[in-house]
Amino acid sequence: MTDDDDPRVERRRGPSTATLSFSGIIAVAGLLASGVATYNSVQNDIASLKRGELYQERTNERLSEEIKSSRTEQRETMREFNEKLDRIIEQWPRGGKQ
């Protein structure tokens, strides 16, 4: 007599191996979908960072050009100021009272 024939022995009841396999497939599919979503999110973040870096480089170039232009204007203004100051000094009466 085997245990299967003995009415006193309780048989374990639980999910079948087919149910476990299906659950495993669903779990793996969920993990795979999550991984793909994470990968896409990371790729989008990298692309955003690259766009931001390119924007920053362009902004720096534009500001550098503006600074160069401002310095050129400042030098020209100072040159004109010095010329005017020199003319005023040349015209200034020398020697004390006249």
MMTF fields as JSON, N, C-alpha, C and O atoms, coordinates in Angstrom:
{
  "mmtfVersion": "1.0.0",
  "mmtfProducer": "UNKNOWN",
  "numBonds": 391,
  "numAtoms": 392,
  "numGroups": 98,
  "numChains": 1,
  "numModels": 1,
  "chainsPerModel": [1],
  "groupsPerChain": [98],
  "chainIdList": ["A"],
  "bondAtomList": [4, 2, 8, 6, 12, 10, 16, 14, 20, 18, 24, 22, 28, 26, 32, 30, 36, 34, 40, 38, 44, 42, 48, 46, 52, 50, 56, 54, 60, 58, 64, 62, 68, 66, 72, 70, 76, 74, 80, 78, 84, 82, 88, 86, 92, 90, 96, 94, 100, 98, 104, 102, 108, 106, 112, 110, 116, 114, 120, 118, 124, 122, 128, 126, 132, 130, 136, 134, 140, 138, 144, 142, 148, 146, 152, 150, 156, 154, 160, 158, 164, 162, 168, 166, 172, 170, 176, 174, 180, 178, 184, 182, 188, 186, 192, 190, 196, 194, 200, 198, 204, 202, 208, 206, 212, 210, 216, 214, 220, 218, 224, 222, 228, 226, 232, 230, 236, 234, 240, 238, 244, 242, 248, 246, 252, 250, 256, 254, 260, 258, 264, 262, 268, 266, 272, 270, 276, 274, 280, 278, 284, 282, 288, 286, 292, 290, 296, 294, 300, 298, 304, 302, 308, 306, 312, 310, 316, 314, 320, 318, 324, 322, 328, 326, 332, 330, 336, 334, 340, 338, 344, 342, 348, 346, 352, 350, 356, 354, 360, 358, 364, 362, 368, 366, 372, 370, 376, 374, 380, 378, 384, 382, 388, 386],
  "bondOrderList": [1, 1, 1, 1, 1, 1, 1, 1, 1, 1, 1, 1, 1, 1, 1, 1, 1, 1, 1, 1, 1, 1, 1, 1, 1, 1, 1, 1, 1, 1, 1, 1, 1, 1, 1, 1, 1, 1, 1, 1, 1, 1, 1, 1, 1, 1, 1, 1, 1, 1, 1, 1, 1, 1, 1, 1, 1, 1, 1, 1, 1, 1, 1, 1, 1, 1, 1, 1, 1, 1, 1, 1, 1, 1, 1, 1, 1, 1, 1, 1, 1, 1, 1, 1, 1, 1, 1, 1, 1, 1, 1, 1, 1, 1, 1, 1, 1],
  "groupList": [{"groupName": "MET", "atomNameList": ["N", "CA", "C", "O"], "elementList": ["N", "C", "C", "O"], "formalChargeList": [0, 0, 0, 0], "bondAtomList": [1, 0, 2, 1, 3, 2], "bondOrderList": [1, 1, 2], "singleLetterCode": "M", "chemCompType": "L-PEPTIDE LINKING"}, {"groupName": "THR", "atomNameList": ["N", "CA", "C", "O"], "elementList": ["N", "C", "C", "O"], "formalChargeList": [0, 0, 0, 0], "bondAtomList": [1, 0, 2, 1, 3, 2], "bondOrderList": [1, 1, 2], "singleLetterCode": "T", "chemCompType": "L-PEPTIDE LINKING"}, {"groupName": "ASP", "atomNameList": ["N", "CA", "C", "O"], "elementList": ["N", "C", "C", "O"], "formalChargeList": [0, 0, 0, 0], "bondAtomList": [1, 0, 2, 1, 3, 2], "bondOrderList": [1, 1, 2], "singleLetterCode": "D", "chemCompType": "L-PEPTIDE LINKING"}, {"groupName": "PRO", "atomNameList": ["N", "CA", "C", "O"], "elementList": ["N", "C", "C", "O"], "formalChargeList": [0, 0, 0, 0], "bondAtomList": [1, 0, 2, 1, 3, 2], "bondOrderList": [1, 1, 2], "singleLetterCode": "P", "chemCompType": "L-PEPTIDE LINKING"}, {"groupName": "ARG", "atomNameList": ["N", "CA", "C", "O"], "elementList": ["N", "C", "C", "O"], "formalChargeList": [0, 0, 0, 0], "bondAtomList": [1, 0, 2, 1, 3, 2], "bondOrderList": [1, 1, 2], "singleLetterCode": "R", "chemCompType": "L-PEPTIDE LINKING"}, {"groupName": "VAL", "atomNameList": ["N", "CA", "C", "O"], "elementList": ["N", "C", "C", "O"], "formalChargeList": [0, 0, 0, 0], "bondAtomList": [1, 0, 2, 1, 3, 2], "bondOrderList": [1, 1, 2], "singleLetterCode": "V", "chemCompType": "L-PEPTIDE LINKING"}, {"groupName": "GLU", "atomNameList": ["N", "CA", "C", "O"], "elementList": ["N", "C", "C", "O"], "formalChargeList": [0, 0, 0, 0], "bondAtomList": [1, 0, 2, 1, 3, 2], "bondOrderList": [1, 1, 2], "singleLetterCode": "E", "chemCompType": "L-PEPTIDE LINKING"}, {"groupName": "GLY", "atomNameList": ["N", "CA", "C", "O"], "elementList": ["N", "C", "C", "O"], "formalChargeList": [0, 0, 0, 0], "bondAtomList": [1, 0, 2, 1, 3, 2], "bondOrderList": [1, 1, 2], "singleLetterCode": "G", "chemCompType": "PEPTIDE LINKING"}, {"groupName": "SER", "atomNameList": ["N", "CA", "C", "O"], "elementList": ["N", "C", "C", "O"], "formalChargeList": [0, 0, 0, 0], "bondAtomList": [1, 0, 2, 1, 3, 2], "bondOrderList": [1, 1, 2], "singleLetterCode": "S", "chemCompType": "L-PEPTIDE LINKING"}, {"groupName": "ALA", "atomNameList": ["N", "CA", "C", "O"], "elementList": ["N", "C", "C", "O"], "formalChargeList": [0, 0, 0, 0], "bondAtomList": [1, 0, 2, 1, 3, 2], "bondOrderList": [1, 1, 2], "singleLetterCode": "A", "chemCompType": "L-PEPTIDE LINKING"}, {"groupName": "LEU", "atomNameList": ["N", "CA", "C", "O"], "elementList": ["N", "C", "C", "O"], "formalChargeList": [0, 0, 0, 0], "bondAtomList": [1, 0, 2, 1, 3, 2], "bondOrderList": [1, 1, 2], "singleLetterCode": "L", "chemCompType": "L-PEPTIDE LINKING"}, {"groupName": "PHE", "atomNameList": ["N", "CA", "C", "O"], "elementList": ["N", "C", "C", "O"], "formalChargeList": [0, 0, 0, 0], "bondAtomList": [1, 0, 2, 1, 3, 2], "bondOrderList": [1, 1, 2], "singleLetterCode": "F", "chemCompType": "L-PEPTIDE LINKING"}, {"groupName": "ILE", "atomNameList": ["N", "CA", "C", "O"], "elementList": ["N", "C", "C", "O"], "formalChargeList": [0, 0, 0, 0], "bondAtomList": [1, 0, 2, 1, 3, 2], "bondOrderList": [1, 1, 2], "singleLetterCode": "I", "chemCompType": "L-PEPTIDE LINKING"}, {"groupName": "TYR", "atomNameList": ["N", "CA", "C", "O"], "elementList": ["N", "C", "C", "O"], "formalChargeList": [0, 0, 0, 0], "bondAtomList": [1, 0, 2, 1, 3, 2], "bondOrderList": [1, 1, 2], "singleLetterCode": "Y", "chemCompType": "L-PEPTIDE LINKING"}, {"groupName": "ASN", "atomNameList": ["N", "CA", "C", "O"], "elementList": ["N", "C", "C", "O"], "formalChargeList": [0, 0, 0, 0], "bondAtomList": [1, 0, 2, 1, 3, 2], "bondOrderList": [1, 1, 2], "singleLetterCode": "N", "chemCompType": "L-PEPTIDE LINKING"}, {"groupName": "GLN", "atomNameList": ["N", "CA", "C", "O"], "elementList": ["N", "C", "C", "O"], "formalChargeList": [0, 0, 0, 0], "bondAtomList": [1, 0, 2, 1, 3, 2], "bondOrderList": [1, 1, 2], "singleLetterCode": "Q", "chemCompType": "L-PEPTIDE LINKING"}, {"groupName": "LYS", "atomNameList": ["N", "CA", "C", "O"], "elementList": ["N", "C", "C", "O"], "formalChargeList": [0, 0, 0, 0], "bondAtomList": [1, 0, 2, 1, 3, 2], "bondOrderList": [1, 1, 2], "singleLetterCode": "K", "chemCompType": "L-PEPTIDE LINKING"}, {"groupName": "TRP", "atomNameList": ["N", "CA", "C", "O"], "elementList": ["N", "C", "C", "O"], "formalChargeList": [0, 0, 0, 0], "bondAtomList": [1, 0, 2, 1, 3, 2], "bondOrderList": [1, 1, 2], "singleLetterCode": "W", "chemCompType": "L-PEPTIDE LINKING"}],
  "groupTypeList": [0, 1, 2, 2, 2, 2, 3, 4, 5, 6, 4, 4, 4, 7, 3, 8, 1, 9, 1, 10, 8, 11, 8, 7, 12, 12, 9, 5, 9, 7, 10, 10, 9, 8, 7, 5, 9, 1, 13, 14, 8, 5, 15, 14, 2, 12, 9, 8, 10, 16, 4, 7, 6, 10, 13, 15, 6, 4, 1, 14, 6, 4, 10, 8, 6, 6, 12, 16, 8, 8, 4, 1, 6, 15, 4, 6, 1, 0, 4, 6, 11, 14, 6, 16, 10, 2, 4, 12, 12, 6, 15, 17, 3, 4, 7, 7, 16, 15],
  "groupIdList": [1, 2, 3, 4, 5, 6, 7, 8, 9, 10, 11, 12, 13, 14, 15, 16, 17, 18, 19, 20, 21, 22, 23, 24, 25, 26, 27, 28, 29, 30, 31, 32, 33, 34, 35, 36, 37, 38, 39, 40, 41, 42, 43, 44, 45, 46, 47, 48, 49, 50, 51, 52, 53, 54, 55, 56, 57, 58, 59, 60, 61, 62, 63, 64, 65, 66, 67, 68, 69, 70, 71, 72, 73, 74, 75, 76, 77, 78, 79, 80, 81, 82, 83, 84, 85, 86, 87, 88, 89, 90, 91, 92, 93, 94, 95, 96, 97, 98],
  "secStructList": [7, 7, 6, 6, 6, 7, 6, 6, 1, 7, 7, 7, 7, 7, 7, 7, 2, 2, 2, 2, 2, 2, 2, 2, 2, 2, 2, 2, 2, 2, 2, 2, 2, 2, 2, 2, 2, 2, 2, 2, 2, 2, 2, 2, 2, 2, 2, 2, 2, 2, 2, 2, 2, 2, 2, 2, 2, 2, 2, 2, 2, 2, 2, 2, 2, 2, 2, 2, 2, 2, 2, 2, 2, 2, 2, 2, 2, 2, 2, 2, 2, 2, 2, 2, 2, 2, 2, 2, 2, 2, 2, 1, 7, 7, 1, 1, 7, 7],
  "xCoordList": [0.83, 0.0, 0.884, 1.826, 0.567, 1.348, 0.623, -0.521, 1.297, 0.682, -0.523, -1.455, -0.5, -1.622, -2.901, -4.005, -2.745, -3.91, -4.435, -5.577, -3.627, -4.002, -4.868, -4.385, -6.1, -6.986, -6.563, -6.989, -5.744, -5.321, -4.246, -4.053, -3.562, -2.485, -3.097, -3.744, -2.868, -3.377, -2.429, -1.212, -2.982, -2.159, -2.031, -2.984, -0.843, -0.621, -1.28, -1.155, -1.965, -2.578, -1.907, -1.655, -1.625, -0.994, -0.993, -1.605, -0.303, -0.273, 0.448, 1.403, -0.016, 0.626, 1.913, 2.151, 2.723, 3.972, 3.666, 4.445, 2.556, 2.177, 1.855, 2.222, 1.17, 0.849, 2.127, 2.278, 3.042, 4.309, 5.111, 5.724, 5.098, 5.825, 5.219, 5.948, 3.898, 3.231, 3.532, 3.785, 3.508, 3.833, 5.273, 5.571, 6.158, 7.561, 7.727, 8.487, 6.999, 7.065, 6.559, 7.162, 5.468, 4.902, 5.915, 6.111, 6.55, 7.527, 8.722, 9.178, 9.226, 10.366, 9.971, 10.75, 8.77, 8.298, 8.195, 8.543, 7.716, 7.624, 8.995, 9.19, 9.947, 11.318, 11.914, 12.586, 11.669, 12.181, 11.576, 12.291, 10.272, 9.611, 10.164, 10.38, 10.387, 10.95, 12.359, 12.722, 13.142, 14.505, 14.509, 15.323, 13.598, 13.5, 13.087, 13.634, 12.134, 11.688, 12.824, 13.009, 13.577, 14.714, 15.769, 16.317, 16.056, 17.047, 16.633, 17.447, 15.342, 14.84, 14.93, 15.284, 14.614, 14.685, 16.123, 16.363, 17.065, 18.479, 18.94, 19.662, 18.533, 18.911, 18.354, 19.037, 17.109, 16.514, 17.271, 17.496, 17.663, 18.434, 19.781, 20.21, 20.44, 21.74, 21.557, 22.354, 20.512, 20.248, 19.977, 20.443, 19.232, 18.955, 20.235, 20.43, 21.096, 22.372, 23.229, 23.866, 23.239, 24.025, 23.471, 24.237, 22.131, 21.529, 21.877, 22.182, 21.833, 22.18, 23.639, 23.973, 24.502, 25.931, 26.17, 26.953, 25.502, 25.633, 25.114, 25.736, 23.979, 23.425, 24.408, 24.613, 25.014, 25.973, 27.194, 27.693, 27.673, 28.824, 28.494, 29.298, 27.332, 26.919, 26.77, 27.165, 26.198, 26.047, 27.409, 27.608, 28.347, 29.703, 30.376, 31.039, 30.213, 30.802, 30.204, 30.923, 28.891, 28.212, 28.676, 28.951, 28.761, 29.205, 30.657, 31.02, 31.484, 32.886, 32.979, 33.766, 32.171, 32.162, 31.672, 32.219, 30.654, 30.138, 31.182, 31.318, 31.908, 32.954, 34.066, 34.551, 34.472, 35.504, 35.052, 35.823, 33.807, 33.259, 33.231, 33.59, 32.811, 32.764, 34.157, 34.335, 35.133, 36.51, 37.04, 37.732, 36.718, 37.141, 36.518, 37.207, 35.21, 34.537, 35.133, 35.309, 35.445, 36.018, 37.391, 37.688, 38.224, 39.538, 39.395, 40.13, 38.453, 38.227, 37.755, 38.223, 36.846, 36.349, 37.475, 37.591, 38.296, 39.418, 40.435, 41.004, 40.671, 41.596, 41.064, 41.812, 39.754, 39.149, 39.208, 39.493, 38.944, 38.988, 40.397, 40.571, 41.392, 42.78, 43.172, 43.879, 42.722, 43.015, 42.394, 43.042, 41.15, 40.479, 41.183, 41.369, 41.572, 42.271, 43.61, 43.991, 44.318, 45.593, 45.384, 46.183, 44.311, 44.042, 43.724, 44.165, 42.953, 42.621, 43.897, 44.088, 44.76, 46.009, 46.888, 47.541, 46.918, 47.733, 47.209, 47.979, 45.906, 45.31, 45.336, 45.1, 45.614, 45.61, 46.696, 47.825, 46.364, 47.377, 48.535, 48.343, 49.754, 50.934, 51.465, 51.229, 52.154, 52.794, 51.804, 50.839, 51.503, 50.538, 49.532, 48.622, 49.669, 48.67, 48.974, 50.14, 47.977, 48.153, 47.275, 47.277],
  "yCoordList": [-1.168, 0.0, 1.243, 1.351, 2.174, 3.402, 4.507, 4.339, 5.649, 6.793, 7.318, 7.868, 7.144, 7.633, 6.853, 7.385, 5.617, 4.778, 4.943, 4.579, 5.483, 5.598, 6.841, 7.952, 6.7, 7.855, 8.735, 9.888, 8.233, 9.019, 10.043, 11.002, 9.877, 10.789, 11.919, 11.689, 13.151, 14.302, 14.625, 14.663, 14.85, 15.263, 16.768, 17.495, 17.209, 18.66, 19.214, 18.664, 20.284, 20.97, 22.341, 22.995, 22.767, 24.061, 24.344, 23.625, 25.394, 25.741, 24.679, 24.057, 24.493, 23.501, 24.091, 25.295, 23.247, 23.734, 24.623, 25.523, 24.388, 25.242, 26.646, 27.632, 26.74, 28.052, 28.763, 29.962, 28.031, 28.625, 29.099, 30.166, 28.313, 28.702, 29.955, 30.854, 30.022, 31.188, 32.42, 33.496, 32.278, 33.385, 33.838, 35.032, 32.869, 33.205, 33.998, 34.964, 33.567, 34.267, 35.701, 36.636, 35.869, 37.206, 38.055, 39.228, 37.479, 38.218, 38.646, 39.786, 37.731, 38.053, 39.133, 40.046, 39.028, 40.038, 41.407, 42.431, 41.409, 42.665, 43.262, 44.469, 42.418, 42.899, 43.438, 44.47, 42.743, 43.177, 44.531, 45.421, 44.683, 45.952, 47.077, 48.192, 46.78, 47.773, 48.167, 49.342, 47.194, 47.465, 48.321, 49.235, 48.026, 48.815, 50.245, 51.193, 50.408, 51.75, 52.52, 53.709, 51.849, 52.5, 52.889, 53.99, 52.007, 52.289, 53.51, 54.395, 53.551, 54.691, 55.98, 57.027, 55.907, 57.083, 57.593, 58.798, 56.686, 57.064, 57.672, 58.67, 57.085, 57.624, 59.039, 59.91, 59.262, 60.596, 61.592, 62.731, 61.169, 62.04, 62.403, 63.554, 61.439, 61.691, 62.671, 63.594, 62.471, 63.377, 64.798, 65.77, 64.915, 66.237, 66.899, 68.098, 66.132, 66.675, 67.154, 68.204, 66.383, 66.779, 68.064, 68.942, 68.181, 69.412, 70.59, 71.677, 70.381, 71.439, 71.844, 73.027, 70.865, 71.144, 71.953, 72.903, 71.579, 72.301, 73.733, 74.679, 73.886, 75.22, 76.063, 77.24, 75.458, 76.182, 76.602, 77.716, 75.727, 76.064, 77.241, 78.161, 77.214, 78.307, 79.618, 80.682, 79.524, 80.71, 81.276, 82.49, 80.41, 80.862, 81.535, 82.559, 80.973, 81.578, 82.959, 83.913, 83.053, 84.343, 85.376, 86.522, 84.977, 85.907, 86.313, 87.461, 85.392, 85.723, 86.793, 87.732, 86.644, 87.64, 88.99, 90.032, 88.974, 90.226, 90.895, 92.118, 90.11, 90.655, 91.268, 92.358, 90.575, 91.119, 92.442, 93.4, 92.493, 93.709, 94.837, 95.972, 94.534, 95.541, 96.065, 97.263, 95.185, 95.608, 96.516, 97.496, 96.192, 97.032, 98.419, 99.426, 98.478, 99.759, 100.521, 101.738, 99.807, 100.452, 101.055, 102.18, 100.308, 100.829, 102.082, 103.052, 102.061, 103.216, 104.419, 105.538, 104.195, 105.274, 105.854, 107.072, 104.989, 105.469, 106.233, 107.218, 105.81, 106.505, 107.915, 108.892, 108.006, 109.314, 110.199, 111.392, 109.626, 110.384, 110.922, 112.085, 110.074, 110.504, 111.612, 112.549, 111.509, 112.562, 113.888, 114.931, 113.856, 115.075, 115.64, 116.852, 114.766, 115.192, 115.836, 116.854, 115.248, 115.818, 117.215, 118.116, 117.404, 118.725, 119.752, 120.899, 119.329, 120.237, 120.625, 121.795, 119.663, 119.936, 120.872, 121.752, 120.7, 121.566, 122.997, 123.952, 123.135, 124.47, 125.129, 126.331, 124.364, 124.886, 125.941, 125.737, 127.057, 128.107, 127.646, 127.07, 127.92, 127.484, 128.667, 129.827, 128.351, 129.392, 129.974, 129.287, 130.473, 130.905, 131.859, 131.448, 133.155, 134.146, 134.73, 134.874, 135.056, 135.729, 136.923, 137.625],
  "zCoordList": [0.0, 0.0, 0.0, 0.785, -0.888, -0.991, -0.26, 0.162, -0.111, 0.568, -0.204, 0.383, -1.517, -2.332, -2.027, -2.147, -1.642, -1.389, 0.031, 0.31, 0.929, 2.346, 2.549, 2.328, 2.953, 3.148, 4.324, 4.398, 5.24, 6.403, 6.039, 6.786, 4.951, 4.547, 3.717, 2.696, 4.193, 3.441, 2.311, 2.492, 1.178, 0.049, 0.073, 0.351, -0.221, -0.28, -1.523, -2.617, -1.335, -2.468, -2.588, -1.576, -3.78, -4.008, -5.496, -6.285, -5.858, -7.282, -8.084, -7.618, -9.264, -10.13, -10.684, -10.586, -11.255, -11.851, -13.05, -13.364, -13.717, -14.849, -14.354, -14.994, -13.217, -12.644, -12.232, -12.468, -11.62, -11.206, -12.426, -12.398, -13.469, -14.677, -15.296, -15.715, -15.357, -15.91, -15.059, -15.601, -13.751, -12.848, -13.053, -13.031, -13.253, -13.502, -14.793, -14.857, -15.816, -17.109, -16.949, -17.474, -16.235, -15.991, -15.212, -15.531, -14.209, -13.4, -14.248, -14.158, -15.07, -15.938, -16.945, -17.218, -17.49, -18.446, -17.765, -18.353, -16.529, -15.768, -15.517, -15.662, -15.139, -14.93, -16.221, -16.219, -17.317, -18.613, -19.002, -19.463, -18.82, -19.136, -18.268, -18.743, -17.013, -16.096, -16.528, -16.479, -16.945, -17.411, -18.661, -18.792, -19.583, -20.816, -20.488, -21.052, -19.587, -19.199, -18.532, -18.793, -17.678, -17.013, -18.035, -17.971, -18.965, -20.016, -20.831, -21.096, -21.233, -22.005, -21.203, -21.743, -19.926, -19.065, -18.961, -19.031, -18.795, -18.713, -20.038, -20.043, -21.148, -22.454, -22.65, -23.188, -22.211, -22.305, -21.436, -21.846, -20.241, -19.35, -19.974, -19.896, -20.584, -21.235, -22.388, -22.557, -23.175, -24.297, -23.789, -24.383, -22.7, -22.125, -21.641, -21.837, -21.018, -20.54, -21.707, -21.629, -22.784, -23.962, -24.567, -24.964, -24.643, -25.163, -24.265, -24.755, -22.962, -22.015, -22.15, -22.071, -22.352, -22.519, -23.794, -23.79, -24.877, -26.145, -25.99, -26.474, -25.316, -25.077, -24.268, -24.563, -23.25, -22.406, -23.222, -23.06, -24.09, -24.933, -25.849, -25.994, -26.457, -27.349, -26.572, -27.047, -25.379, -24.539, -24.176, -24.217, -23.821, -23.479, -24.663, -24.5, -25.846, -27.043, -27.303, -27.601, -27.187, -27.412, -26.391, -26.746, -25.133, -24.094, -24.293, -24.036, -24.744, -25.016, -26.096, -25.984, -27.14, -28.206, -27.688, -28.05, -26.85, -26.293, -25.394, -25.408, -24.625, -23.755, -24.602, -24.297, -25.662, -26.549, -27.148, -27.207, -27.591, -28.179, -27.147, -27.462, -25.926, -24.869, -24.539, -24.315, -24.508, -24.225, -25.326, -25.051, -26.563, -27.685, -27.556, -27.722, -27.258, -27.073, -25.898, -25.967, -24.82, -23.648, -23.982, -23.581, -24.715, -25.109, -25.967, -25.782, -26.9, -27.771, -26.953, -27.168, -26.034, -25.181, -24.329, -24.196, -23.758, -22.938, -23.795, -23.326, -25.017, -25.907, -26.198, -26.148, -26.505, -26.77, -25.53, -25.629, -24.383, -23.127, -22.88, -22.515, -23.08, -22.871, -23.86, -23.49, -25.091, -26.073, -25.649, -25.735, -25.195, -24.733, -23.508, -23.396, -22.595, -21.388, -21.756, -21.177, -22.712, -23.161, -23.752, -23.5, -24.541, -25.121, -24.042, -24.113, -23.043, -21.936, -21.191, -20.856, -20.932, -20.225, -21.054, -20.494, -22.377, -23.254, -23.236, -23.337, -23.107, -23.112, -21.736, -21.618, -20.723, -19.344, -19.202, -19.648, -18.589, -18.442, -17.566, -16.496, -18.059, -17.306, -16.517, -16.853, -15.51, -14.716, -13.715, -14.049, -13.073, -12.07, -12.623, -13.343, -12.302, -12.686, -14.046, -14.413, -14.774, -16.068, -16.146, -17.157]
}
